Amino acid sequence: MAEHTAGELQSKARPWLTMSRRDSILGYLLVAPVVIALSILVIYPFFFAIWISFTDRMVGRAGQFIGLANYRYLLNWVDFRATVVNTTVLVISVQAMKLIFGMGIAILLNQAIRARQFWRGLILLPWAMPAFVAFITWKLLYAPQGGAFNYMLISLGLVDSHVEFLSSRALAMPSVIFASFWRGFPFWVISFLAALQNVPQELYEAAAMDGANAWQRFRHVTLPGIRHVVLVVVLLSTIWTTNSFEAVWLLTQGGPSNATMTFPVLAYFGLQNLRIGEAAAVSVSMLPVFAMLVLIIAKLLQEE
């Protein structure tokens, strides 16, 4: 009886709100505003867009659940198939150009060249310029009448008449690709340059002493040293390029004859036609590709 009473007194004396529990409650309270904000601004709109893609919702009409009808329509839609091809060509071409030129310029700016700080600042101008201003400028450069490119080609005698850069099916996509590359490659240069400065110089000296040439030093020292940065930049830039709306809309609006139609522009046309369900299906159809890309990059990043 006495032992039982002592146990009860000991349990009553022990406070329920211990220091560890107070810390846990405080942590939950501090995190709660962020969780609420993310739920309202990110999680709810994300799943709501997925839900809308399974309905026939239109502007002014709530719509009903129709299952995969929107996705079946997209698979049989000629414009959607052209959009898949155009987006793939645009993303792969732009990313390849950014990787090659971004890496090359970053390596050059990492050397002890004259006015290095000036060139580093100058390379940021395309990235710092608002996208609207940048692509309107490129549209003026491509203009058949009074455009700088046509003026130079005619002055040099390379062409006899004005070239329709944005109105030709053969030239529209390359024109959009080059403008998109110019706008985005500074991000690659600065990211690679920052990564290169963290590669120990002793590794290059040791490789040179072992007789490694410039290509071997780049392959066995530079690339492994900046590998993680390259993967992250490729992932982010691929998502940004795929979702880029200004480049195509301001230059060609998806034309001519859907030659430059991409996912964001096709979704925008769906909204213009008041078909919210179909527009949401176009946007959501990109999610599996992004999810696969994220998983691949994450696996490569975790290998080491």
SVG drawing of the C-alpha trace seen along z (x, -y; Angstrom):
<svg xmlns="http://www.w3.org/2000/svg" viewBox="-22 -50 77 52">
<polyline fill="none" stroke="black" stroke-width="0.4" points="0.0,0.0 2.8,-2.4 4.7,-1.5 1.5,-2.2 1.0,-5.5 4.6,-6.6 4.3,-5.7 1.1,-7.8 2.8,-10.7 5.8,-10.4 3.6,-10.4 1.7,-13.4 5.0,-15.2 6.3,-14.7 5.0,-17.6 3.3,-16.7 4.8,-19.6 8.4,-18.7 11.2,-20.7 11.4,-18.4 7.6,-18.7 7.8,-22.4 10.5,-22.5 8.4,-20.3 5.3,-22.4 7.3,-25.6 8.8,-24.1 5.4,-23.1 4.1,-26.7 7.0,-28.2 6.6,-25.9 2.8,-26.2 2.7,-29.6 5.0,-28.3 2.9,-25.1 -0.3,-27.1 1.2,-29.5 2.5,-26.6 -0.8,-24.8 -2.7,-27.9 -0.2,-29.1 1.3,-25.9 -0.4,-22.6 -4.0,-23.6 -3.6,-25.3 -1.5,-22.3 -4.1,-19.7 -6.9,-21.9 -5.4,-22.3 -5.1,-18.5 -8.8,-18.1 -9.9,-20.7 -8.1,-18.7 -10.5,-15.8 -13.6,-18.1 -15.2,-19.9 -15.1,-23.2 -15.5,-26.4 -15.6,-30.0 -18.9,-30.7 -19.7,-27.0 -18.5,-24.8 -18.2,-21.7 -18.6,-18.0 -16.1,-15.2 -15.4,-13.5 -12.5,-11.4 -9.7,-11.1 -11.8,-12.6 -9.6,-15.7 -6.5,-13.6 -7.9,-11.3 -8.8,-14.4 -5.3,-15.7 -3.8,-12.4 -5.9,-12.6 -5.4,-16.4 -3.0,-17.2 -2.0,-20.5 -1.0,-18.7 1.2,-16.2 2.9,-19.1 3.3,-20.8 5.1,-17.8 7.6,-17.8 8.1,-21.5 8.6,-21.7 11.1,-18.8 13.1,-20.4 13.1,-23.7 14.2,-22.4 16.9,-20.0 18.3,-22.6 18.4,-25.5 19.8,-23.3 22.6,-21.9 23.6,-25.4 23.5,-26.8 25.6,-23.9 28.3,-24.2 28.6,-28.0 27.9,-28.4 30.6,-26.0 33.1,-27.5 32.5,-31.1 32.6,-30.2 36.0,-28.5 37.2,-31.5 36.1,-33.9 37.7,-31.8 41.1,-32.5 43.3,-35.5 42.3,-37.6 42.3,-41.3 39.2,-43.2 37.8,-39.9 35.4,-41.6 34.0,-43.8 33.3,-40.8 31.7,-39.0 29.4,-41.9 28.6,-42.3 27.6,-38.7 24.8,-39.2 23.0,-41.8 20.7,-39.4 19.7,-37.7 19.1,-41.0 17.0,-42.4 13.2,-41.9 12.0,-39.0 9.4,-41.3 12.0,-43.8 14.4,-41.2 12.1,-39.3 10.5,-42.5 14.0,-43.6 14.7,-40.3 11.4,-40.6 12.6,-44.0 16.0,-42.5 14.2,-39.7 11.9,-42.2 11.9,-41.8 11.6,-45.6 14.2,-47.6 15.5,-44.6 19.1,-44.6 19.7,-41.0 18.1,-41.6 20.1,-44.8 23.4,-43.1 22.6,-40.1 21.6,-42.4 24.6,-44.7 27.0,-41.8 25.3,-40.4 24.4,-37.1 20.7,-37.4 18.9,-39.3 15.6,-39.9 14.3,-40.3 14.3,-37.1 11.1,-36.3 12.7,-34.9 9.5,-34.6 7.0,-34.0 8.8,-31.0 8.2,-27.5 11.8,-26.6 13.3,-29.6 10.7,-30.4 11.8,-27.7 15.6,-28.3 14.9,-32.0 13.0,-31.3 15.7,-28.9 18.5,-31.4 16.6,-34.2 15.8,-31.9 19.4,-30.8 20.6,-34.4 18.2,-35.3 19.0,-32.3 22.7,-31.4 24.1,-33.9 22.5,-31.9 24.5,-28.9 27.7,-31.0 27.4,-32.4 26.5,-29.1 29.4,-27.2 31.8,-30.1 30.9,-29.9 31.4,-26.1 34.7,-26.4 36.1,-28.7 35.4,-26.0 37.5,-23.4 40.9,-23.2 43.7,-24.5 46.0,-21.8 44.1,-19.2 44.9,-21.0 48.6,-21.3 48.8,-17.6 47.1,-16.6 49.5,-18.8 52.5,-17.2 51.1,-13.8 51.2,-14.8 47.4,-15.4 46.6,-17.7 43.9,-20.4 41.1,-18.0 42.1,-15.4 42.2,-18.0 38.7,-19.2 37.3,-15.7 38.9,-14.3 39.1,-17.4 36.7,-20.1 33.6,-18.0 33.7,-15.8 34.2,-19.0 31.2,-20.8 29.1,-17.8 26.4,-18.5 26.0,-22.1 25.7,-21.0 22.9,-18.6 20.9,-21.2 21.3,-23.9 20.1,-21.4 17.1,-20.5 16.1,-24.1 16.7,-25.5 14.8,-22.6 11.8,-23.4 12.1,-27.1 12.5,-26.6 9.6,-24.2 7.3,-26.6 8.6,-29.7 5.7,-31.7 7.2,-35.1 9.7,-33.8 7.2,-32.0 4.3,-34.3 6.1,-37.6 8.0,-36.3 5.6,-34.1 2.5,-33.3 3.0,-29.7 3.0,-30.2 3.4,-30.0 1.0,-27.1 1.9,-25.7 5.6,-25.6 6.5,-27.0 3.5,-25.9 4.6,-24.9 2.8,-23.8 2.3,-27.2 1.1,-28.8 -1.3,-25.9 -2.7,-26.1 -3.1,-29.9 -5.1,-29.4 -7.3,-27.0 -8.0,-29.7 -8.7,-32.2 -11.3,-29.8 -12.8,-29.6 -12.0,-25.8 -10.4,-25.7 -10.5,-21.9 -8.6,-21.3 -6.1,-24.1 -5.5,-22.5 -5.0,-19.1 -2.4,-20.5 -0.4,-21.9 -0.8,-18.8 0.3,-16.5 3.8,-17.9 4.0,-16.8 5.1,-13.1 8.0,-14.4 9.1,-16.8 8.7,-14.1 10.8,-11.7 13.5,-14.3 13.5,-15.3 13.9,-11.6 16.7,-11.0 18.6,-14.2 18.0,-13.3 19.3,-9.8 22.4,-11.1 23.0,-13.6 22.7,-10.9 25.2,-8.5 28.1,-10.1"/>
</svg>
